[in-house]
Amino acid sequence: METTTETRNSSQRVSIGLLNDAVGKEIASSLQYIYFHVHFEDARYRYLSELMHRVAIAEMRHIELFAERILFLGGDVEMNPSFRTRPLVEPLEMLRLAMQLEQNTVASYNEAARIACEQKDAATRALFERAVAEEERHLDAFRAELQHLLDYGEHYLALQSVAASRREAEQMGHPVAVEQ
């Protein structure tokens, strides 16, 4: 029969495994989103670039929170991305992959929260539940941008590029003509 200490250690190992799996997903996702960010920036799609950058930073905060919990539980953090960055450069493909990553992460974290609850690890469960809420916000943002791109096509991207050019011109002190 397992002692209380053995049960606790077993539960901690389960939680550490769940958290390290999440760290791998977050590292890979943040790298993917930074890849998208620099490509959107290069294409002068400022809003999409900033969105990807903000989400990548949010994913990095998740890595930190998961890592802190792992260390609290007495484990070691495995800083290994769970997948390789995919070299996509078409905006539709980029947004579709971003949505897929967020959907998969939401499903994975919901399951991790359920398992953490079974292991009687309320803090890890709560951490995953908070992460799910944030991942769903990311998914919603990506879904909205994909829908804009589907509805307005290249015009949507062109407007982002023009807006970025105007902002840069204004920042350099150049007058910007406004069409009437």
Secondary structure, 3 states (H helix, E strand, C coil): CCCHHHHHHHHHHHHHHHHHHHHHHHHHHHHHHHHHHHHHHHCCCHHHHHHHHHHHHHHHHHHHHHHHHHHHCCCCCCCCCCCCCCCCCCHHHHHHHHHHHHHHHHHHHHHHHHHHHHCCCHHHHHHHHHHHHHHHHHHHHHHHHHHHHHHHCHHHHHHHHHHHHHHHHHHCCCCCCCCC
